[in-house]
Amino acid sequence: MRVFVTVSALLLLLIGITACGDEDSSSSEGEGATDTMEKKIIGLELADQFLSGNYEAIYDQFSKSFQKDVSFEEFRDIGEQFNEGVSSYTFISELSLNNFNEYQWLSEGGDKGIRAHLNDDQRIIGLQVLNIQADLGTNDIYTKNTYHMPINEPWLTYWGGTNQLVNYHYIHENQRYAYDLVIKKEDTFEGDLKKNESYFAFGKDVVAPLEGVVVSVENGIEDNDPRVESNRDQPLGNHVIIQHDNREYSVLGHFKQGSIEVENGQEVKAGELLGLAGNSGNSSEPHIHFHVADSAEWEEATSLRIKLNVEEPVRGETVEGF
């Protein structure tokens, strides 16, 4: 996971988390715009207002820095082009994090998405319009085994779901149905955001999602400094891969250096401690990465949609494990 989400069409600040793969990023810092707006568009209304062509009111609600970077005419042209052929947008997720509220919508055809970030004053500090790939044909193929999330307390689903808008992994076959989990209170950290110890997830237990045999362990990779660096050369970081029945393999990544308690060839029970959440690998913030693959060679494998013992969570939803 990395700090910035790819921005498509509009260059706005979008803070997010990605995991285990490469993703380009673009951003420009947002500042407060005018202090008054005649009528504020609240978050849940934004997609309908966008589709109806109320571009001027939306544009007036953007930050000053955005208005300097993109003219109203450019914004209107982007909107008109993006909305062509769309009859409606459906609200799919909401997330409150890092001093903003995020709202996401999908077009009725599932091929266009909108992500908006608003502050508490309903100032629009980020907007992403994204052409996304519709169902890639694998959403109906579930694991044969039923899994728990690899946690023993509530965590927030930062990435998760069956489309690119709610799950950045989706376009990558080897991670398509992966989850990235963080712990959130008011935010995901308290104190110095450049110290791992400030993050609520750092050092928390990561447990086996199902019984099986450990087939791969890496325990010696240093944790990154949050929001500063990321190790793309070793994307999974410290990790554990477990072989289960039916030739299914749990892939768990970004463990804290030196914290893994299991070794190759060891049989583990469901819920058994594997190690502690960390910030190693291609990670900008302490979290857990979890997916199930059809091979222990995870980079060449196919990710399988996970049949869970709970309802499948999507971005912004809290999930429990054991």
N, C-alpha and C positions, 0 to 999 in steps of 0.2 A: 504494500500500500504506500502511496505517496501523498503529499499534501495537496496537490492540485489536480482537479478533474479537467479533462480536455474540454475546451470551450469551442463550440461550433457556432459560427456565424456572428456572434456578438462577443466582444472582448471585455468581459466583466469578471470581477473577482468571484471565484467559486472555490471555496475551501472544501476539500473532500478527502477521502481515503481510498487508495487503490492497493492491490496486492499482487505480488508474485509475477507480474508481467510488466512490459514497457508500455508507457502511454505518454504521448506528447502533451504539453500543457502551454496555455497562454493565459495571461491575466493582466489586469490593470487595477491599481488600488482605487477603491471607491471612497469618496468623501461625501459629507452631507450636502444635499442640494439646497434649494430654497427652503425656508423654514415653514412656509405655508403652502397648502394645496387646496384648491377650491373644494374638491371632493375626493377623498382618498378611495382608491380601489383596494379593498382588502384582499389578502392572499387567495382565498378560495374563489374569488370572483375573477381573478386575473385571466385565466384561459378563455372564459366566455367573452370578456372584454377584448381580448386579443383577436379572437375569431370574428367578432362583430365589427372589427376595424376601428376600434376606439384608440387608435395609435397615439393621438395627441395627448390624451389624458394619461396614458401609460408612460409616454416619453417624459411628460412633466414630473412624473413620480420617480424618475431615475436620478442618480447622484450627478453632481456637477461634472465630475471627472468623466463619467460616461458620455454626457452630453458634449464634452469637448472632443472625445474620441470618435463619436459617431453622430452624424447629423440626423435631424428628424427625417429628412428625405430618405437617407440610407436605411434607417430603422423601419420606416413605412414600407419601403421596397422589399426588405427582408420579410416583413410580416405578410405582405400580399403574396409573395412567392411561396412562402412556407405554408400558408393557409389554403393555397389552391387545391381544390378537390377534397377538402376536409369539411364534413358536416357537423362534427362535434368532437369535443375532447372530454375524456373521462378522468376524473380525479382518482389517483391510485395510491399516493402515499404522502405522508407529512412527517417532518423531522425537525425538532428544535435542538439546535446545537451551535456552539461558537458564536453566541450573541446574534443569531439569525434564525428565522423560521423558513424551512424549505417546503415547497409544494411541488408536486409532480403530476403531470397529466399525460395520457396517451390518446392519440387519435383513434377513431372507431376502427380503422384498418390496422392499428397496431404498428404502423410504420413511421409515425412521427411522434416525438415527445417534447414536452416543455418542462424545464426545471427552473423554478424561480426562488430567489432568496430575498426575504424582506426582513427589515429590522422591526423593533417593537412599535415604531412610529409609522409602519407601513411604507417606509421608504424602500424602493426596490434597489437592492444593492447588488443583485446578480440575476442574470437571465440567460438561459441556454435553450436554444431551439435545435433539435437534433433529429436528423433522418436516421432511423434505426432499422436494423434488420428485423423483419417479422419472425414468427416461429420458424426456427431452423430445422424443424422436423424431428427433434429428439425429445420434446417436452413430455411425450407420453411414455417414454421409456424410463421406468423407475428401477432402483436397486431391488434385488430380490430380498435382501435382508432389511430389517427395520432398525434404525439407528436412533440413539439419543444425541443431542448436542453434547459436545465434550466439555461440559461445564457443570458446576454444582450450585450455582446461584444465578439470578437473573442477569442477562447481558443484553446489550442493544445490538440489533442487526444493522450494521452500517452498510454493507452490501449484501444483497440476497434477493432472489426472485428469478423470473423466467423471461426477462427481457433486458436489453442493454441499459435502459433508463434507470432501473432499480438495482441492477447488478452489472457492474463494469466488466466482470469476468465473462459475461455471456457470449461475447464474440470469439472467445478463445476456446477451442474444442477441449483442450486439456484441463480447463478450469470452469467450464460453462456453468455448473451448478454449485460453485463454491460459495461459502459464506465468510465474511469478515465480521468479527464480533468485538465490540468494545464495551467497557463499563461506563455508564453515564450517570452523573448526578445532575447538578446544574450544567456541567460540561463534562468532558472526558478527563479533565485534569484539574488540579488546584495548586497554585503556586507557579513556579518557574516552568514554562512550557517547553524549555530546552533540556529538562532533566527527566529521565525515565521515571524516576521515583515519584514525580508529581502526578503521574497518570494512574488512575484507579485500577486499570487492568494489569499493570506491571507487577509481576510476582504472584498473580492469582493462579490457582490450580487449573491445570488442563488435564482432563481425564479421558480414558478410553471410551469411545462412543459405542463399542460393542466388543465382545470377547474375540480374541484372535491371537495371532503370533506376530511379534515385532520382526520386520524384515529389513528395516533401514533406520539408522539413527545418526544424527549429526548433532554434536553438543559443544563444539569449540569455537563457534563464530561469535565475534564481538557484537554486542548490541550497539545500534546506531544512536547518535545524538538526535533526539526527536526534532522534527521540523527543520533539520540542518542537513542530514546526509541520508543516503540510502544505498544499500549494497546490491546492485543489479547483477554483479558477477555470481552471486550465490542467492538467487531470488527467494528460495524457500527458507533460507537461514537455518538456524537450528531446528531440527524437525524429527518427527517420528512417523513412520509408515507401518501400518498394521495390516496383515493379511487376514481376511475373514472367509467364512464359507462362501461358496458360489463364486470364487475368484474375484472377490471385491476387496478393494484396498482403501483404507482410510488414510488420508494425507493431512497431516497437521503441522503447521509451520509457524515460525517466528518466535520460538521458545527463547527464554532468557538463557544466556550463555552459562553453561555448567549446571543447569538445573534439571536436566533430564534424568529420570530415575530408573529407566528401563534400558535393556540392551538387546542386540540382535539375537533372535532365536528364543526370546523369552515369551512365554504364554502370559497373556493379560486377561483379566476379567473386565466386564463392562463396569465402568465407573472407577476403575483403578487409576491411581495417580500416575501420570506420565511425566510431568514436569511443570514448569511455571511459565506463564505467558511473558513474552519479552518483546524485543524490538530489533531482532536480527533479520538479515536478508533484505529484500526489497520492501522495506517498511519504514514509514516516517513517524509512526506512533505505536506504542505498545498495543497489541491486539492478538486475536487468534484467527488464523486462517484454517478452514476445514472444508475438504471436499472428499468425495469418494470416486475412485478411478477403477478402470478395468485392468490395470497393470501397476506393478510397483515402480515401473519406469515412468514416473508421473508426467514428465515433460513430453513424452511421446504417446501417452495414454489418452483415453477418452474419458471425460468426466461424465458421471452418471447422476441423474436426478435422484436425490436422496429421499427414500421413504422414511419419514420420521415418526416417532411415537407421539408427536404433537403436530398441530396444524403448521404447515410450512410458513415461516415468517418471511416478510419482505422488508426492504429498507425502511428503517424508522420504527420497526416493531420490536418489542422486548420478547425474549424467548428464554425458556428455562431448559435445563438438561436433566440431571438426576435429582 
